[in-house]
Amino acid sequence: MNGCGVCYFCYMIHIIPFEEKYADDFKQLNTVWLQQYFVVEAYDEYQLSHPIQEIIDKDGYIFLAKERQKIIGTVALMKETDRSFEITKMSVTKDSQGRGVSKLLMDACIKLANEKKWDRLFLYSNTVLVPAIQLYRRYGFREIPLEINSHYNRTNIKMELKLI
């Protein structure tokens, strides 16, 4: 038994900031998820292939969920304005789904947003992703009008969390 006294195999999931050495993990996890539910659009492919230039260098953030030495989840925050960021590229490996990894990633996003005193977080999604939509609603996200020319073809819902 390990140190927790409850289980034989208890591994900690750590949320860590993006480092360049995890670029392939970031791309691979998101590509697998997109291919499972939709298609990898040109916009996705470019962002996933250039996360530093497309997200980090544009004042965005990427968090990774790491268990032991393996990356099992990702999420990115892309800057819209100084006080408004899009949550995007949230992905969790299939064998890690249902273990609260998405909640840990969402907690990290909201904690950063509150620390930075941002006004809002928003996201684009699709209503076929019922567990994801339920997660967003539990965190207080509300549906808002979706612009006609969203940068994702798969999008049919836009949600927002007001922070102030």
Solvent accessible surface area in square Angstrom, and as a share of the most:
residue,aa,sasa,rsa
1,M,145,0.65
2,N,60,0.31
3,G,86,0.83
4,C,62,0.37
5,G,53,0.51
6,V,133,0.77
7,C,42,0.25
8,Y,152,0.58
9,F,160,0.67
10,C,56,0.33
11,Y,86,0.33
12,M,128,0.57
13,I,32,0.16
14,H,98,0.44
15,I,51,0.26
16,I,35,0.18
17,P,91,0.57
18,F,26,0.11
19,E,84,0.38
20,E,124,0.56
21,K,142,0.60
22,Y,20,0.08
23,A,24,0.18
24,D,118,0.61
25,D,49,0.25
26,F,0,0.00
27,K,65,0.27
28,Q,104,0.46
29,L,14,0.07
30,N,3,0.02
31,T,27,0.15
32,V,78,0.45
33,W,49,0.17
34,L,4,0.02
35,Q,116,0.52
36,Q,84,0.37
37,Y,91,0.35
38,F,43,0.18
39,V,101,0.58
40,V,41,0.23
41,E,21,0.09
42,A,88,0.68
43,Y,78,0.29
44,D,0,0.00
45,E,71,0.32
46,Y,118,0.45
47,Q,2,0.01
48,L,2,0.01
49,S,45,0.29
50,H,61,0.27
51,P,6,0.04
52,I,48,0.24
53,Q,98,0.44
54,E,29,0.13
55,I,2,0.01
56,I,60,0.31
57,D,96,0.50
58,K,114,0.48
59,D,84,0.44
60,G,6,0.06
61,Y,65,0.25
62,I,4,0.02
63,F,31,0.13
64,L,0,0.00
65,A,0,0.00
66,K,36,0.15
67,E,18,0.08
68,R,150,0.55
69,Q,155,0.69
70,K,110,0.47
71,I,6,0.03
72,I,4,0.02
73,G,0,0.00
74,T,0,0.00
75,V,0,0.00
76,A,0,0.00
77,L,0,0.00
78,M,29,0.13
79,K,73,0.31
80,E,90,0.41
81,T,73,0.42
82,D,101,0.52
83,R,104,0.38
84,S,8,0.05
85,F,7,0.03
86,E,8,0.03
87,I,6,0.03
88,T,13,0.08
89,K,16,0.07
90,M,32,0.14
91,S,4,0.02
92,V,12,0.07
93,T,24,0.14
94,K,145,0.61
95,D,111,0.58
96,S,3,0.02
97,Q,77,0.34
98,G,86,0.83
99,R,112,0.41
100,G,25,0.24
101,V,1,0.01
102,S,34,0.22
103,K,95,0.40
104,L,67,0.34
105,L,0,0.00
106,M,0,0.00
107,D,66,0.34
108,A,18,0.14
109,C,0,0.00
110,I,29,0.15
111,K,130,0.55
112,L,23,0.12
113,A,0,0.00
114,N,77,0.39
115,E,107,0.48
116,K,101,0.43
117,K,139,0.59
118,W,11,0.04
119,D,59,0.30
120,R,45,0.16
121,L,0,0.00
122,F,8,0.03
123,L,3,0.02
124,Y,30,0.11
125,S,12,0.07
126,N,18,0.09
127,T,67,0.39
128,V,103,0.59
129,L,18,0.09
130,V,79,0.46
131,P,102,0.64
132,A,26,0.20
133,I,9,0.05
134,Q,95,0.42
135,L,10,0.05
136,Y,20,0.08
137,R,114,0.42
138,R,155,0.56
139,Y,55,0.21
140,G,25,0.24
141,F,0,0.00
142,R,150,0.55
143,E,106,0.47
144,I,40,0.20
145,P,121,0.76
146,L,63,0.31
147,E,74,0.33
148,I,171,0.87
149,N,138,0.71
150,S,23,0.15
151,H,72,0.32
152,Y,11,0.04
153,N,137,0.70
154,R,42,0.15
155,T,18,0.10
156,N,76,0.39
157,I,3,0.02
158,K,17,0.07
159,M,0,0.00
160,E,21,0.10
161,L,21,0.11
162,K,148,0.63
163,L,37,0.18
164,I,144,0.73
